[in-house]
Amino acid sequence: MEHANGSPVYVHAPRLLPWPSPDGKPCYLVADTDNGGGYVSRLADELEALQLSTGVDVLTLARPLLDDPASPYTEVRFAGLRLAECLTDALRVAESRGMRLPAPDTEGDETP
């Protein structure tokens, strides 16, 4: 595939974005650049960093609540819901980044 000016277009595997579509399905970005991406790619990078940072903050706040057996049920439930949201975000980030890793070089691998 080539641009109109004759230069080659490098199409990469679609990138899983850190937000779902309005109907809850995964969103993907197909980029044709090799320079780190455009606006949407940078926006996704920033949101992934924010999601992971938020997960650390929620875990830091939830741990004392979960360690205290006298914590009210409603507070424990709220913390659990927020932790589940953060885990969902972290798993999506991990999946997205895993999809973008280069395939391992298996040439010469002697596994049976």
Backbone as JSON Lines, residues from 0, in Angstrom:
{"i":0,"aa":"M","n":[0.85,-1.16,0.0],"ca":[0.0,0.0,0.0],"c":[0.9,1.23,0.0]}
{"i":1,"aa":"E","n":[0.51,2.27,-0.77],"ca":[1.31,3.48,-0.88],"c":[0.44,4.72,-0.72]}
{"i":2,"aa":"H","n":[1.09,5.8,-0.21],"ca":[0.44,7.12,-0.22],"c":[0.4,7.6,-1.67]}
{"i":3,"aa":"A","n":[-0.34,8.64,-1.91],"ca":[-0.42,9.22,-3.25],"c":[0.95,9.67,-3.74]}
{"i":4,"aa":"N","n":[1.85,10.05,-2.79],"ca":[3.18,10.52,-3.18],"c":[4.15,9.36,-3.42]}
{"i":5,"aa":"G","n":[3.69,8.12,-3.31],"ca":[4.54,6.97,-3.58],"c":[5.23,6.38,-2.37]}
{"i":6,"aa":"S","n":[5.15,7.06,-1.22],"ca":[5.8,6.52,-0.03],"c":[4.94,5.4,0.55]}
{"i":7,"aa":"P","n":[5.58,4.38,1.13],"ca":[4.8,3.25,1.65],"c":[3.99,3.63,2.89]}
{"i":8,"aa":"V","n":[2.86,2.97,3.05],"ca":[2.01,3.15,4.22],"c":[2.19,1.9,5.08]}
{"i":9,"aa":"Y","n":[2.56,2.09,6.33],"ca":[2.74,0.98,7.25],"c":[1.51,0.89,8.14]}
{"i":10,"aa":"V","n":[0.71,-0.12,7.92],"ca":[-0.5,-0.31,8.71],"c":[-0.18,-1.28,9.83]}
{"i":11,"aa":"H","n":[-0.39,-0.83,11.06],"ca":[-0.11,-1.65,12.23],"c":[-1.39,-2.35,12.68]}
{"i":12,"aa":"A","n":[-1.21,-3.31,13.55],"ca":[-2.38,-3.98,14.12],"c":[-3.23,-2.94,14.85]}
{"i":13,"aa":"P","n":[-4.53,-3.11,14.85],"ca":[-5.4,-2.15,15.55],"c":[-5.05,-2.07,17.03]}
{"i":14,"aa":"R","n":[-5.13,-0.89,17.58],"ca":[-4.85,-0.66,19.0],"c":[-6.17,-0.63,19.77]}
{"i":15,"aa":"L","n":[-6.25,-1.44,20.82],"ca":[-7.41,-1.4,21.69],"c":[-7.35,-0.11,22.5]}
{"i":16,"aa":"L","n":[-8.38,0.7,22.41],"ca":[-8.4,1.97,23.12],"c":[-8.92,1.78,24.54]}
{"i":17,"aa":"P","n":[-8.55,2.69,25.45],"ca":[-8.91,2.51,26.86],"c":[-10.34,2.93,27.21]}
{"i":18,"aa":"W","n":[-11.19,3.06,26.23],"ca":[-12.59,3.38,26.5],"c":[-13.46,2.51,25.59]}
{"i":19,"aa":"P","n":[-14.65,2.16,26.07],"ca":[-15.56,1.37,25.24],"c":[-16.39,2.28,24.34]}
{"i":20,"aa":"S","n":[-17.04,1.67,23.36],"ca":[-17.98,2.4,22.51],"c":[-19.22,2.72,23.34]}
{"i":21,"aa":"P","n":[-20.1,3.58,22.84],"ca":[-21.33,3.89,23.61],"c":[-22.16,2.66,23.96]}
{"i":22,"aa":"D","n":[-22.07,1.6,23.15],"ca":[-22.83,0.4,23.47],"c":[-21.99,-0.64,24.22]}
{"i":23,"aa":"G","n":[-20.83,-0.23,24.73],"ca":[-20.03,-1.08,25.59],"c":[-19.07,-2.02,24.88]}
{"i":24,"aa":"K","n":[-18.96,-1.9,23.58],"ca":[-18.05,-2.78,22.83],"c":[-16.66,-2.15,22.77]}
{"i":25,"aa":"P","n":[-15.63,-2.97,22.53],"ca":[-14.27,-2.43,22.45],"c":[-14.12,-1.46,21.28]}
{"i":26,"aa":"C","n":[-13.29,-0.44,21.47],"ca":[-12.95,0.52,20.41],"c":[-11.5,0.27,20.01]}
{"i":27,"aa":"Y","n":[-11.25,0.35,18.71],"ca":[-9.91,0.14,18.19],"c":[-9.49,1.33,17.34]}
{"i":28,"aa":"L","n":[-8.2,1.56,17.29],"ca":[-7.62,2.61,16.46],"c":[-6.67,1.95,15.48]}
{"i":29,"aa":"V","n":[-6.85,2.25,14.21],"ca":[-5.93,1.76,13.19],"c":[-5.11,2.97,12.76]}
{"i":30,"aa":"A","n":[-3.81,2.92,13.03],"ca":[-2.92,4.02,12.69],"c":[-2.02,3.61,11.53]}
{"i":31,"aa":"D","n":[-1.73,4.55,10.66],"ca":[-0.85,4.25,9.53],"c":[0.49,4.96,9.66]}
{"i":32,"aa":"T","n":[0.84,5.35,10.87],"ca":[2.11,6.05,11.07],"c":[3.01,5.26,11.99]}
{"i":33,"aa":"D","n":[4.28,5.52,11.87],"ca":[5.28,4.83,12.69],"c":[5.94,5.79,13.68]}
{"i":34,"aa":"N","n":[5.39,6.99,13.83],"ca":[6.04,8.02,14.63],"c":[5.46,8.18,16.03]}
{"i":35,"aa":"G","n":[4.86,7.14,16.57],"ca":[4.31,7.25,17.92],"c":[2.84,7.58,17.94]}
{"i":36,"aa":"G","n":[2.26,7.78,16.78],"ca":[0.82,7.99,16.72],"c":[0.43,9.45,16.67]}
{"i":37,"aa":"G","n":[-0.84,9.63,16.42],"ca":[-1.4,10.96,16.32],"c":[-2.12,11.36,17.59]}
{"i":38,"aa":"Y","n":[-3.07,12.27,17.41],"ca":[-3.8,12.84,18.54],"c":[-4.54,11.78,19.35]}
{"i":39,"aa":"V","n":[-5.28,10.91,18.68],"ca":[-6.07,9.9,19.4],"c":[-5.16,8.93,20.14]}
{"i":40,"aa":"S","n":[-4.05,8.57,19.53],"ca":[-3.1,7.67,20.18],"c":[-2.5,8.32,21.44]}
{"i":41,"aa":"R","n":[-2.15,9.59,21.34],"ca":[-1.61,10.3,22.51],"c":[-2.68,10.45,23.59]}
{"i":42,"aa":"L","n":[-3.91,10.73,23.19],"ca":[-5.01,10.82,24.14],"c":[-5.2,9.48,24.86]}
{"i":43,"aa":"A","n":[-5.13,8.39,24.11],"ca":[-5.26,7.06,24.71],"c":[-4.11,6.79,25.69]}
{"i":44,"aa":"D","n":[-2.88,7.18,25.32],"ca":[-1.74,7.01,26.23],"c":[-1.97,7.77,27.54]}
{"i":45,"aa":"E","n":[-2.44,9.01,27.44],"ca":[-2.69,9.82,28.63],"c":[-3.8,9.22,29.49]}
{"i":46,"aa":"L","n":[-4.85,8.73,28.86],"ca":[-5.95,8.13,29.62],"c":[-5.5,6.84,30.29]}
{"i":47,"aa":"E","n":[-4.7,6.01,29.61],"ca":[-4.17,4.8,30.23],"c":[-3.35,5.14,31.47]}
{"i":48,"aa":"A","n":[-2.5,6.15,31.36],"ca":[-1.68,6.55,32.51],"c":[-2.56,7.03,33.66]}
{"i":49,"aa":"L","n":[-3.6,7.79,33.34],"ca":[-4.53,8.27,34.36],"c":[-5.29,7.11,35.0]}
{"i":50,"aa":"Q","n":[-5.72,6.15,34.2],"ca":[-6.45,5.0,34.73],"c":[-5.57,4.2,35.7]}
{"i":51,"aa":"L","n":[-4.32,3.96,35.33],"ca":[-3.43,3.21,36.21],"c":[-3.12,3.98,37.48]}
{"i":52,"aa":"S","n":[-2.94,5.28,37.37],"ca":[-2.7,6.12,38.54],"c":[-3.9,6.13,39.48]}
{"i":53,"aa":"T","n":[-5.09,6.2,38.9],"ca":[-6.32,6.15,39.69],"c":[-6.43,4.83,40.42]}
{"i":54,"aa":"G","n":[-6.06,3.74,39.77],"ca":[-6.09,2.43,40.4],"c":[-5.19,2.38,41.63]}
{"i":55,"aa":"V","n":[-4.02,2.97,41.53],"ca":[-3.11,3.02,42.68],"c":[-3.74,3.83,43.81]}
{"i":56,"aa":"D","n":[-4.33,4.97,43.48],"ca":[-4.98,5.81,44.49],"c":[-6.14,5.08,45.18]}
{"i":57,"aa":"V","n":[-6.99,4.43,44.39],"ca":[-8.14,3.72,44.96],"c":[-7.67,2.58,45.85]}
{"i":58,"aa":"L","n":[-6.66,1.84,45.42],"ca":[-6.14,0.75,46.23],"c":[-5.56,1.27,47.54]}
{"i":59,"aa":"T","n":[-4.84,2.38,47.48],"ca":[-4.26,2.98,48.68],"c":[-5.34,3.38,49.68]}
{"i":60,"aa":"L","n":[-6.44,3.93,49.18],"ca":[-7.54,4.35,50.06],"c":[-8.38,3.16,50.54]}
{"i":61,"aa":"A","n":[-8.51,2.14,49.72],"ca":[-9.38,1.01,50.08],"c":[-8.72,0.04,51.05]}
{"i":62,"aa":"R","n":[-7.41,-0.1,50.99],"ca":[-6.74,-1.1,51.81],"c":[-7.04,-0.95,53.3]}
{"i":63,"aa":"P","n":[-6.91,0.24,53.91],"ca":[-7.23,0.35,55.35],"c":[-8.69,0.02,55.65]}
{"i":64,"aa":"L","n":[-9.58,0.41,54.76],"ca":[-11.0,0.11,54.94],"c":[-11.24,-1.4,54.92]}
{"i":65,"aa":"L","n":[-10.59,-2.08,53.99],"ca":[-10.76,-3.53,53.87],"c":[-10.05,-4.29,54.99]}
{"i":66,"aa":"D","n":[-9.0,-3.71,55.55],"ca":[-8.26,-4.35,56.65],"c":[-8.99,-4.25,57.98]}
{"i":67,"aa":"D","n":[-9.91,-3.3,58.09],"ca":[-10.63,-3.07,59.36],"c":[-11.92,-3.89,59.37]}
{"i":68,"aa":"P","n":[-12.02,-4.9,60.25],"ca":[-13.23,-5.72,60.29],"c":[-14.47,-4.94,60.72]}
{"i":69,"aa":"A","n":[-14.28,-3.77,61.31],"ca":[-15.43,-2.98,61.77],"c":[-15.91,-1.98,60.71]}
{"i":70,"aa":"S","n":[-15.34,-2.02,59.52],"ca":[-15.76,-1.09,58.47],"c":[-17.21,-1.34,58.09]}
{"i":71,"aa":"P","n":[-17.97,-0.26,57.89],"ca":[-19.38,-0.43,57.51],"c":[-19.51,-1.12,56.15]}
{"i":72,"aa":"Y","n":[-20.54,-1.95,56.04],"ca":[-20.79,-2.71,54.83],"c":[-20.87,-1.81,53.6]}
{"i":73,"aa":"T","n":[-21.57,-0.71,53.7],"ca":[-21.75,0.16,52.53],"c":[-20.42,0.74,52.05]}
{"i":74,"aa":"E","n":[-19.52,1.05,52.97],"ca":[-18.21,1.58,52.58],"c":[-17.36,0.48,51.93]}
{"i":75,"aa":"V","n":[-17.43,-0.73,52.49],"ca":[-16.68,-1.85,51.9],"c":[-17.21,-2.15,50.5]}
{"i":76,"aa":"R","n":[-18.54,-2.14,50.35],"ca":[-19.14,-2.39,49.03],"c":[-18.73,-1.31,48.03]}
{"i":77,"aa":"F","n":[-18.76,-0.05,48.45],"ca":[-18.35,1.04,47.57],"c":[-16.9,0.86,47.15]}
{"i":78,"aa":"A","n":[-16.03,0.53,48.1],"ca":[-14.61,0.31,47.79],"c":[-14.46,-0.85,46.81]}
{"i":79,"aa":"G","n":[-15.22,-1.92,47.02],"ca":[-15.15,-3.07,46.12],"c":[-15.57,-2.72,44.71]}
{"i":80,"aa":"L","n":[-16.61,-1.93,44.58],"ca":[-17.07,-1.5,43.26],"c":[-16.01,-0.65,42.56]}
{"i":81,"aa":"R","n":[-15.41,0.28,43.3],"ca":[-14.37,1.12,42.7],"c":[-13.15,0.29,42.33]}
{"i":82,"aa":"L","n":[-12.78,-0.68,43.17],"ca":[-11.65,-1.55,42.86],"c":[-11.93,-2.38,41.61]}
{"i":83,"aa":"A","n":[-13.16,-2.86,41.46],"ca":[-13.53,-3.63,40.27],"c":[-13.43,-2.76,39.0]}
{"i":84,"aa":"E","n":[-13.85,-1.51,39.1],"ca":[-13.72,-0.59,37.96],"c":[-12.25,-0.39,37.6]}
{"i":85,"aa":"C","n":[-11.42,-0.2,38.61],"ca":[-9.99,0.02,38.36],"c":[-9.33,-1.22,37.78]}
{"i":86,"aa":"L","n":[-9.74,-2.4,38.26],"ca":[-9.19,-3.64,37.72],"c":[-9.61,-3.81,36.25]}
{"i":87,"aa":"T","n":[-10.84,-3.48,35.93],"ca":[-11.31,-3.55,34.55],"c":[-10.45,-2.66,33.66]}
{"i":88,"aa":"D","n":[-10.19,-1.43,34.13],"ca":[-9.36,-0.5,33.36],"c":[-7.93,-1.04,33.21]}
{"i":89,"aa":"A","n":[-7.36,-1.56,34.28],"ca":[-5.99,-2.06,34.23],"c":[-5.87,-3.26,33.3]}
{"i":90,"aa":"L","n":[-6.87,-4.13,33.31],"ca":[-6.84,-5.29,32.41],"c":[-6.95,-4.86,30.95]}
{"i":91,"aa":"R","n":[-7.75,-3.83,30.69],"ca":[-7.86,-3.31,29.32],"c":[-6.52,-2.7,28.87]}
{"i":92,"aa":"V","n":[-5.87,-1.97,29.76],"ca":[-4.56,-1.39,29.44],"c":[-3.56,-2.51,29.16]}
{"i":93,"aa":"A","n":[-3.55,-3.54,30.0],"ca":[-2.63,-4.66,29.81],"c":[-2.9,-5.37,28.48]}
{"i":94,"aa":"E","n":[-4.16,-5.59,28.16],"ca":[-4.5,-6.23,26.89],"c":[-4.05,-5.38,25.71]}
{"i":95,"aa":"S","n":[-4.31,-4.08,25.78],"ca":[-3.93,-3.17,24.71],"c":[-2.42,-3.16,24.51]}
{"i":96,"aa":"R","n":[-1.68,-3.06,25.6],"ca":[-0.22,-3.02,25.49],"c":[0.33,-4.36,25.05]}
{"i":97,"aa":"G","n":[-0.29,-5.44,25.51],"ca":[0.15,-6.77,25.09],"c":[-0.05,-6.99,23.6]}
{"i":98,"aa":"M","n":[-1.14,-6.46,23.06],"ca":[-1.4,-6.6,21.63],"c":[-0.38,-5.84,20.8]}
{"i":99,"aa":"R","n":[0.25,-4.83,21.37],"ca":[1.21,-4.01,20.63],"c":[2.64,-4.49,20.77]}
{"i":100,"aa":"L","n":[2.87,-5.53,21.57],"ca":[4.22,-6.07,21.7],"c":[4.59,-6.79,20.4]}
{"i":101,"aa":"P","n":[5.86,-6.7,20.01],"ca":[6.26,-7.43,18.81],"c":[6.17,-8.94,19.06]}
{"i":102,"aa":"A","n":[5.88,-9.65,18.02],"ca":[5.82,-11.11,18.14],"c":[7.21,-11.64,18.48]}
{"i":103,"aa":"P","n":[7.3,-12.61,19.38],"ca":[8.62,-13.14,19.74],"c":[9.25,-13.84,18.54]}
{"i":104,"aa":"D","n":[10.55,-13.74,18.46],"ca":[11.3,-14.4,17.4],"c":[11.47,-15.86,17.8]}
{"i":105,"aa":"T","n":[10.74,-16.74,17.14],"ca":[10.79,-18.17,17.48],"c":[11.69,-18.95,16.56]}
{"i":106,"aa":"E","n":[12.36,-18.27,15.62],"ca":[13.24,-18.96,14.7],"c":[14.4,-19.59,15.47]}
{"i":107,"aa":"G","n":[14.61,-20.84,15.25],"ca":[15.69,-21.54,15.96],"c":[15.28,-22.05,17.31]}
{"i":108,"aa":"D","n":[14.01,-21.85,17.7],"ca":[13.52,-22.33,18.99],"c":[13.36,-23.84,18.89]}
{"i":109,"aa":"E","n":[13.93,-24.56,19.81],"ca":[13.97,-26.02,19.76],"c":[12.9,-26.66,20.66]}
{"i":110,"aa":"T","n":[11.8,-25.99,20.97],"ca":[10.78,-26.58,21.83],"c":[10.03,-27.66,21.06]}
{"i":111,"aa":"P","n":[9.71,-28.77,21.72],"ca":[9.02,-29.87,21.03],"c":[7.59,-29.57,20.74]}
